[in-house]
Amino acid sequence: MDYSFIDLLIIFGVVAGPAKAIAVFANAGKNMTRAERRQTVLTAVMTSSIILFAFALFGQAIIGIFHVSVPALEVAGGIILFVFAINLVLGESHDHDDEEGASGSPTSIALYPLAMPLLATPQAIVALVVVNARLPTLQDKVLALSALGTQMVINLAILMAIAMAMKPGGEGAKKSGGASEVVLRIVAILFCGFAVELVLLGLRDLGIVPQIDLPHG
């Protein structure tokens, strides 16, 4: 599987983007000062970045400890990502449950639920391990890390802009997610195809299905 920088950025944007964190942050930040909101965003993005970069760099070693093969993870990860993408397409989410859990100090909210599981999502962790296992050269792996770093900067910029612009009570912040939700669902349709391809790759590597060269546009 060959990935361009844009391909990787789209993948990371879907699985580790700020879309789901925005509504929770808007709800949790309504009683915070502007300084607390900024600190919450910084802590959340830094923590999620550490988690995701750790799995990007050491994910294969981690799954090796548990004796999980990359093909098996591809199959499992493809199924998880497919279910995740289908939920996005159909508009099903658990944001309400996440918002109810978004209470506590700014630091605790930054760590949970913002940093994990809303930014450093399980889907992102699986995607990082699988994608990095499929990148053949050091240059490709550096490209993937660059795309991940770019996505983390995007997350920081978007959440920080919301933190600065949010009115008392969090008014207006939730409304900003309308257009992004539409785009996210369109991209999620294509992401379903990516998830199916991951499953097929894993099944081929396990020898369950024959090797078939599928045409790519």
Helices and strands as residue ranges (DSSP letters): H 5-16, H 19-28, G 29-31, H 34-65, H 70-90, H 95-101, H 106-109, I 110-119, H 122-134, H 138-165, G 168-170, G 174-176, H 177-205
